[in-house]
Amino acid sequence: MRQLIPREINFLNHHGIKEIDWIKIGEAPVEYLVGWAEFYGREFEVNQNVLIPRIETEQLINLSLAHLKSIFHQPLTINHQPLTVADLGTGSGCIGITLYLEILSLSSRARGQRRVEGSSTGIQMFLSDISDKSLEVAQRNLDRLVPKPNLINLIRSNIFDQFPSNLKFDLIIANLPYIPSARIAKLPKSVKDFEPLLALDGGPDGLKLINKLIAQSQLRLKLSGVLLLEIDETHKIKDLLLPKNFRAEIIKDQFGKRRFVKIGKEN
Ligand SMILES: C[S@@+](CC[C@H](N)C(=O)[O-])C[C@H]1O[C@@H](n2cnc3c(N)ncnc32)[C@H](O)[C@@H]1O
């Protein structure tokens, strides 16, 4: 019989679930049972077509905001040209939607406004995924969480293949599938039996899609633009197929694991 950890008990209580038939449920993650997961203080709808947002991934938001502040000056003001941001492999939309809302809140605070408005934000935000079923979940999260959801572009695309060809970005963030294929069978049952393989399997070395994205970023990043990616702790800079003018830096997560890579063009 499955033993719940305190976090799972609290989570179920919070969602009003007291009685559960654990024999029927097996190792299903509690987030799929209730249909919600928390990310950066907000609740996102989830189902088995999307990965459950992970706490480590929240750091991508902090890293993104720190980068944007460094290029747009403190406090974040977005006056001159639209800030262009893409979240690839958006899944539930948790990264792109959170970042958009945090940028809105920073920019309205900088302008001394009390309410967060979706208009004239100066941000062009693109969320994309290859999976139609993920995009349906992302769309519902967008409609519920974002004041003017139609200002955000949701695109079905294999990495950048289906994006308009002339679009370049200040920031590209992505938590693409990065687990090496051979490790999938060794993952906990709660992951391998419930979460979508499309969200986990990164090919033989886990870098199939990450390296495809890096190659496409040569044309997609503005000169001062940055690529912020979540990676597997086994990945090293030498495993990345970096164009000559790109520089990369590995960043650890809050558990001390090598978890992110920040890539930019050398000026
Ligand atoms: C690890 S999940 C991340 C989901 C979400 N961004 C998060 O952090 O919780 C990876 C996502 O990439 C999507 N994906 C897989 N292959 C892709 C591809 N070739 N192009 C774009 N998205 C892809 C999957 O459908 C999945 O939603």
The ligand as an SDF file (V2000), in Angstrom:
LIG
                    3D

 27 29  0  0  0  0  0  0  0  0999 V2000
    9.8330   18.4790  -19.9470 C   0  0  0  0  0  0  0  0  0  0  0  0
    8.2910   18.9780  -20.6690 S   0  0  0  0  0  0  0  0  0  0  0  0
    8.2190   20.6400  -20.0550 C   0  0  0  0  0  0  0  0  0  0  0  0
    6.8410   21.1830  -19.9010 C   0  0  0  0  0  0  0  0  0  0  0  0
    6.8200   22.5690  -19.2190 C   0  0  0  0  0  0  0  0  0  0  0  0
    7.5740   23.5350  -19.9640 N   0  0  0  0  0  0  0  0  0  0  0  0
    7.3800   22.4810  -17.8150 C   0  0  0  0  0  0  0  0  0  0  0  0
    8.4980   22.9700  -17.5610 O   0  0  0  0  0  0  0  0  0  0  0  0
    6.6950   21.9160  -16.9520 O   0  0  0  0  0  0  0  0  0  0  0  0
    8.7510   19.1120  -22.3540 C   0  0  0  0  0  0  0  0  0  0  0  0
    7.6900   19.6090  -23.3290 C   0  0  0  0  0  0  0  0  0  0  0  0
    8.2950   19.6480  -24.6380 O   0  0  0  0  0  0  0  0  0  0  0  0
    7.3410   19.2360  -25.6050 C   0  0  0  0  0  0  0  0  0  0  0  0
    8.0680   18.7690  -26.7960 N   0  0  0  0  0  0  0  0  0  0  0  0
    8.5530   17.5360  -27.0570 C   0  0  0  0  0  0  0  0  0  0  0  0
    9.1550   17.5080  -28.2520 N   0  0  0  0  0  0  0  0  0  0  0  0
    9.0640   18.7730  -28.7650 C   0  0  0  0  0  0  0  0  0  0  0  0
    9.4930   19.3720  -29.9770 C   0  0  0  0  0  0  0  0  0  0  0  0
   10.1660   18.6780  -30.9120 N   0  0  0  0  0  0  0  0  0  0  0  0
    9.2210   20.6810  -30.1690 N   0  0  0  0  0  0  0  0  0  0  0  0
    8.5240   21.3800  -29.2410 C   0  0  0  0  0  0  0  0  0  0  0  0
    8.0820   20.8590  -28.0860 N   0  0  0  0  0  0  0  0  0  0  0  0
    8.3610   19.5700  -27.8340 C   0  0  0  0  0  0  0  0  0  0  0  0
    6.5410   18.1640  -24.8920 C   0  0  0  0  0  0  0  0  0  0  0  0
    5.2840   17.9800  -25.5110 O   0  0  0  0  0  0  0  0  0  0  0  0
    6.4660   18.7270  -23.4740 C   0  0  0  0  0  0  0  0  0  0  0  0
    5.3080   19.5110  -23.2910 O   0  0  0  0  0  0  0  0  0  0  0  0
  1  2  1  0
  2  3  1  0
  2 10  1  0
  3  4  1  0
  4  5  1  0
  5  6  1  0
  5  7  1  0
  7  8  2  0
  7  9  1  0
 10 11  1  0
 11 12  1  0
 11 26  1  0
 12 13  1  0
 13 14  1  0
 13 24  1  0
 14 15  1  0
 14 23  1  0
 15 16  2  0
 16 17  1  0
 17 18  1  0
 17 23  2  0
 18 19  1  0
 18 20  2  0
 20 21  1  0
 21 22  2  0
 22 23  1  0
 24 25  1  0
 24 26  1  0
 26 27  1  0
M  CHG  2   2   1   9  -1
M  END
$$$$
